[in-house]
Amino acid sequence: MVFLFYMLSAIMIISALLIVFNKNPVNSVIYLIVCFIAMAGHYILLNAQFLAVVHIIVYTGAIMVLFLFVIMLLNLNKAIIPHKSRATRISAVITGGIFFLVLLAATRQTIEIHPRYPFTSDIGLVKEVGKTLFHEFLLPFEMSSALFISAMVGAIMFGKKDV
């Protein structure tokens, strides 16, 4: 288990670095998919199979297809992309470093969170997620489904041509 954790972590770190340093945006999206699959492997190691499957379906499937569609629709060429000045690049590095230091300081002073329920081996399974969703969170679940349906109807109405 420990070896698998370190292997998945190494895959995530390497693919994240390849995302950032790659010049081709399509290859960056492919490396992002690899990173997401490794993250789903971490969810499986944490016994959260439902979360791993949802992560693969939603992020790796839908969001990455959307990213690829937008990248191919924009047709980014080096001739159209303006080059940034040296001052812009230096300020971006300084801002990123300050952001990293803030994140580091925030994680050093975290509080310990006590779970509401005792940890069991069934906690991340679909059966337990369904029980929790339909017993404790039934009203918010139903309200969100009504909100999604009204958003879909609104999107259809806005997209429909007036005759």
Residue, then its C-alpha position, 0 to 999 in steps of 0.5 A: m500500500v505504501f509503495l502504491f501511494y508513493m508511486l501514484s504520488a510520483i506520477m501525479i508530481i511528474s505529470a503536474l510538472l509536465i502540464v506546466f512546462n509543456k509547450n503544446p496545450v493538447n499534451s498538457v491536457i493529456y498529462l492533466i488526465v494522467c494526473f486526475i487518474a492518479m488522484a483517483g487512485h489515491y481515492i481508492l487507497l482511501n477506500a472512497q471508491f464512489l468518489a474515485v469513480v465520480h472523479i474519473i467520470v466528471y473530471t477526466g471524462a467531461i471536463m477534459v473533453l471540454f478543455l480539449f474542445v476549447i483548446m482546439l476551437l481557439n487554435l492557439n498558434k505561436a504567431i498570435i500569442p503575444h510574448k510577455s515582457r521580462a517585468t511581467r514574468i518576474s512579477a508572476v514569479i514573485t506573486g507565485g512565490i508569495f502565494f506559495l508562502v501563504l499556502l505554506a503558512a496556512t497549512r502549518q497552522t491548521i486545526e485538527i478536525h474530528p470526524r462526526y462519525p467513527f471511521t469504518s471500512d465501509i465509509g467510502l462505499v456507494k452504499e454508505v454514500g447513498k444512506t447518508l445522501f438519502h437520510e441526512f441530506l435528502l432536502p438539499f439533494e432534492m433542492s439541488s436537483a430542482l435547481f439543476i432542472s430549472a437551469m437546464v430548462g433556462a439554458i434550453m429557453f435561452g438557446k432556442k431561436d424565436v420563430 
